[in-house]
Amino acid sequence: MSEQNNITFESAMSELEHIVQQLESGDLELQQSLQLFERGIELTRLSQSRLQEAEQKVQILMEKQGNLELQSFSEPEQQG
């Protein structure tokens, strides 16, 4: 089992934020920047995978409850 299989979404996002800060500082050598960029890409892919897994679990749970209508988390329901 690789290290990437053990990293949580929150850990990946925290590391990604740190990488962005380092890259934005402009104080790195080219090789360091490339390595951090590559790690950032890996973390982004991992984070997307973790989000997809969570979305699938939510969908399964909702189907088990007989509620097949998924609603976006980003758009709050408006009551009229």
C-alpha positions in Angstrom: 0.0 0.0 0.0 1.5 3.3 -1.0 1.6 6.5 1.0 -1.0 8.1 -1.2 -3.6 5.5 -0.2 -3.2 6.6 3.4 -3.4 10.3 3.0 -6.7 12.0 4.0 -8.4 14.6 1.9 -7.7 17.2 4.7 -4.0 16.3 4.8 -3.8 16.5 1.0 -5.5 20.0 1.0 -3.2 21.2 3.8 -0.1 20.1 1.9 -1.4 21.6 -1.3 -2.0 25.0 0.4 1.6 24.9 1.7 3.0 24.1 -1.7 1.0 27.0 -3.3 2.5 29.3 -0.7 6.0 28.1 -1.4 5.5 28.5 -5.2 4.0 31.9 -4.8 7.0 33.1 -2.7 9.2 32.9 -5.8 12.2 32.0 -3.6 12.7 28.5 -4.9 15.1 27.2 -7.5 13.7 25.9 -10.7 14.2 22.3 -9.8 12.5 22.7 -6.4 9.6 24.5 -8.1 9.1 21.7 -10.6 9.2 19.1 -7.8 6.6 21.0 -5.8 4.5 21.5 -8.9 4.6 17.7 -9.6 3.6 16.9 -6.0 0.8 19.5 -6.2 -0.6 17.7 -9.3 -0.5 14.4 -7.4 -2.3 15.9 -4.5 -4.9 17.5 -6.7 -5.7 14.1 -8.4 -5.8 12.4 -5.0 -8.2 15.1 -3.6 -10.5 14.7 -6.6 -10.5 11.0 -6.2 -11.4 11.3 -2.5 -14.2 13.7 -3.4 -15.6 11.3 -6.0 -15.5 8.5 -3.4 -17.4 10.6 -0.9 -20.0 11.6 -3.5 -20.6 8.0 -4.4 -21.0 7.0 -0.8 -23.6 9.8 -0.3 -25.4 8.7 -3.4 -25.5 5.1 -2.1 -26.8 6.2 1.3 -29.5 8.3 -0.3 -30.6 5.5 -2.5 -30.8 3.2 0.5 -33.1 5.8 2.1 -35.3 5.8 -1.0 -34.4 9.4 -1.8 -32.9 9.4 -5.4 -32.9 13.2 -5.8 -29.4 14.6 -5.2 -29.1 18.2 -4.4 -26.0 20.4 -4.8 -24.1 21.3 -1.6 -23.1 24.6 -3.1 -26.6 26.0 -3.7 -28.7 26.4 -0.6 -32.4 25.6 -1.0 -34.6 28.6 -1.1 -37.9 28.5 0.7 -40.7 30.5 -0.9 
